[in-house]
Amino acid sequence: PKEVKPKKVATPKVSKVKAEAEPKEVKPKKVAAPKVSKVKAEVEPKEVKPKKVATPKVSKVKAEAEPKEVKPKKVAAPKVSKVKAEAEPKEVKPKKVAKPDIEVAKPAKITKRSSESKELDRTELRCIADAILDKKGSHVCSLDLSAIGTAICDYFVVCNADSKPQVLAIADNIEEMMHKKCRRKVLRMQGKENAFWIILDYANIVVHIFQTEYRQFYRMEDLWADAEKTIYTD
């Protein structure tokens, strides 16, 4: 037998079709950044910067329309015409009248009893107090109002009684005793109809005769607290 030499086997050739069929290694491509078109850029809102607003200018027409400050004009004093001055009556001065030959009697000087005759006032006040106490009047006192400028008289005499007949009896007794001892007549008398508060007016002295409850209600002494108070007893 002959020595058989192995034959060289040729490497198989890959056809182009097969080579194309085999996947090749794909390298990633670089992707370019997308370009924004001008149209899209215009659509996107731009940052708006605030514009400076100019101060409005006032037109001359508007300035003329606005009222101007009117200054008051000085008014001249009216001149009085000679005709008007003559028409106005002139001040007539009274003429001096000669004194008559007959002398006119001067009025008597009026004086207050409280200032000139204190002793006489005390006598009259004591007479009124005795007349009240004679009819069992209670809490007899006098108020000296001569130093008070707003008073209507010089003295108040105040007392009270428990019943209407007693109030009337005190009023009648005061009237009688003042006429008998001091020669004084009552000028006015009020309250005798109801007899809960009788007032006897002797000009410089005013007497108040209360029923007890009404004296407590009106509180005469408290109303004239500034006056000097004198209390009378038996």
C-alpha positions in Angstrom: 0.0 0.0 0.0 1.0 3.5 -0.9 1.4 6.1 1.7 -1.6 8.3 1.5 -1.0 11.8 2.3 -3.9 13.7 3.8 -5.3 16.3 1.6 -5.4 19.9 2.6 -8.9 20.9 3.3 -9.5 24.5 2.2 -11.2 26.7 4.7 -14.8 27.2 3.7 -15.5 30.6 2.3 -18.3 32.5 3.7 -20.5 34.0 1.1 -21.3 37.7 1.1 -24.9 36.9 1.6 -24.2 34.9 4.7 -21.8 37.5 5.9 -24.4 40.2 5.4 -26.9 38.0 7.3 -24.7 37.8 10.3 -25.2 40.7 12.6 -22.4 43.1 12.8 -21.4 44.9 16.0 -23.4 48.1 16.0 -21.7 51.1 17.5 -24.0 53.7 19.1 -24.2 56.9 17.1 -23.8 60.3 18.7 -27.2 62.0 18.9 -27.0 65.7 18.3 -28.9 68.0 20.6 -32.2 69.0 19.1 -32.2 72.3 17.5 -35.1 74.6 18.4 -36.6 76.1 15.5 -37.2 79.9 15.3 -40.9 79.3 15.2 -40.9 77.4 18.5 -38.6 79.9 20.1 -41.0 82.7 19.1 -43.9 80.8 20.6 -42.2 80.4 24.0 -42.8 83.5 26.2 -39.9 85.7 26.7 -39.2 87.4 30.0 -40.9 90.7 29.9 -39.2 93.5 31.7 -41.5 96.2 33.1 -41.2 99.4 31.1 -40.8 102.7 32.7 -44.0 104.7 32.6 -43.5 108.3 32.0 -45.3 110.8 34.3 -48.4 112.1 32.5 -48.0 115.5 31.2 -50.8 117.9 31.9 -51.9 119.6 28.8 -52.3 123.3 28.8 -56.0 122.9 28.2 -56.4 120.9 31.4 -54.3 123.3 33.3 -56.5 126.1 32.2 -59.6 124.2 33.1 -58.5 123.7 36.7 -59.8 126.6 38.9 -57.2 128.9 40.1 -57.0 130.2 43.7 -59.0 133.3 43.8 -57.7 135.9 46.2 -60.4 138.1 47.8 -60.3 141.6 46.6 -60.1 144.4 49.0 -63.4 146.1 49.2 -63.1 149.8 49.6 -65.2 151.3 52.5 -68.3 152.9 51.1 -68.3 156.5 50.8 -71.2 158.3 52.4 -72.5 161.0 50.2 -73.2 164.4 51.6 -76.9 164.0 50.9 -77.1 160.8 53.0 -75.0 162.4 55.8 -77.4 165.3 55.9 -80.4 163.0 56.0 -79.1 161.1 59.1 -80.4 162.7 62.3 -77.7 164.4 64.4 -77.2 163.6 68.0 -79.2 166.0 70.0 -77.7 167.0 73.3 -80.2 167.6 76.1 -80.3 171.2 77.2 -79.6 172.0 80.8 -82.8 172.8 82.6 -82.6 175.4 85.3 -83.4 174.2 88.8 -86.8 175.2 90.1 -86.9 177.6 92.9 -89.1 175.2 95.0 -87.0 172.7 96.8 -88.1 169.0 96.3 -88.2 166.9 99.4 -85.6 164.1 99.3 -86.9 160.5 99.9 -86.3 159.0 103.3 -83.2 156.8 103.5 -84.1 153.1 103.4 -82.1 151.0 105.7 -82.1 147.3 106.5 -83.5 146.4 109.9 -81.0 143.5 110.3 -78.0 145.9 110.0 -79.2 148.8 112.1 -81.4 147.2 114.8 -80.2 143.8 115.8 -81.8 144.2 119.2 -85.3 144.8 117.7 -84.9 141.8 115.4 -84.1 139.6 118.5 -87.2 140.9 120.2 -89.4 140.0 117.3 -87.8 136.6 116.9 -88.3 135.9 120.6 -92.0 137.0 120.3 -92.6 134.6 117.4 -90.8 131.7 119.2 -92.8 132.3 122.4 -96.1 132.2 120.4 -95.0 128.9 118.8 -94.0 127.3 122.2 -97.3 128.6 123.8 -99.1 126.2 121.4 -96.7 123.3 121.9 -94.8 123.7 118.7 -91.7 121.5 118.3 -88.1 122.1 117.3 -88.3 125.9 117.1 -85.3 127.5 115.5 -84.3 130.6 113.6 -81.8 130.9 110.6 -79.8 134.1 110.2 -79.7 134.8 106.4 -78.5 138.4 106.6 -75.0 137.3 105.5 -76.3 135.4 102.5 -76.7 137.6 99.4 -79.3 135.3 97.6 -81.7 135.2 100.6 -85.1 136.9 100.2 -85.2 138.0 103.9 -83.0 138.4 107.0 -84.4 135.5 109.1 -86.3 132.2 108.8 -88.2 130.8 111.8 -89.0 127.1 111.4 -91.1 124.8 113.6 -93.4 121.8 113.3 -96.6 120.4 114.8 -98.2 116.9 114.7 -101.7 117.8 113.4 -103.5 120.2 111.1 -105.5 122.0 114.0 -102.2 122.6 115.8 -100.5 124.1 112.8 -103.5 126.5 112.4 -103.4 127.4 116.1 -99.7 128.2 115.9 -100.2 130.5 112.9 -103.1 132.4 114.5 -101.2 132.8 117.8 -98.1 134.2 116.0 -100.3 136.7 114.1 -102.0 137.8 117.3 -98.9 138.1 119.5 -96.9 140.0 116.8 -99.7 142.5 116.4 -100.1 142.9 120.2 -96.5 143.1 121.4 -94.5 144.3 118.3 -97.2 146.2 116.4 -96.4 144.2 113.3 -99.0 142.9 110.9 -98.4 140.0 108.6 -97.9 141.0 105.0 -98.8 137.7 103.4 -100.0 134.3 104.6 -100.0 131.1 102.5 -101.0 127.5 103.0 -103.8 128.0 105.5 -106.2 126.0 103.3 -104.3 122.7 103.5 -102.4 123.5 106.7 -99.5 121.1 106.0 -97.1 124.1 105.5 -98.1 127.6 106.5 -95.9 130.6 105.7 -96.2 134.0 107.4 -94.3 136.9 105.8 -93.1 139.8 107.9 -90.7 141.2 105.3 -87.5 140.8 107.3 -88.7 137.6 109.0 -90.5 134.7 107.3 -92.1 132.0 109.5 -92.5 128.4 108.3 -94.9 126.1 110.2 -94.8 122.5 109.0 -96.6 119.4 109.9 -93.9 117.0 111.2 -93.7 114.7 108.2 -93.4 117.6 105.7 -90.6 119.2 107.7 -88.7 116.0 107.6 -89.3 115.8 103.8 -88.3 119.4 102.9 -85.4 119.7 105.4 -85.3 123.5 105.5 -82.2 123.6 107.8 -80.2 121.5 105.3 -81.1 123.7 102.4 -79.7 126.8 104.3 -76.8 125.1 106.1 -74.6 128.2 105.7 -77.0 130.3 107.9 -76.4 130.8 111.6 -78.9 128.7 113.6 -80.5 129.6 116.9 -82.7 127.1 118.9 -85.5 128.3 121.1 -86.8 126.4 124.2 -89.2 127.1 127.0 
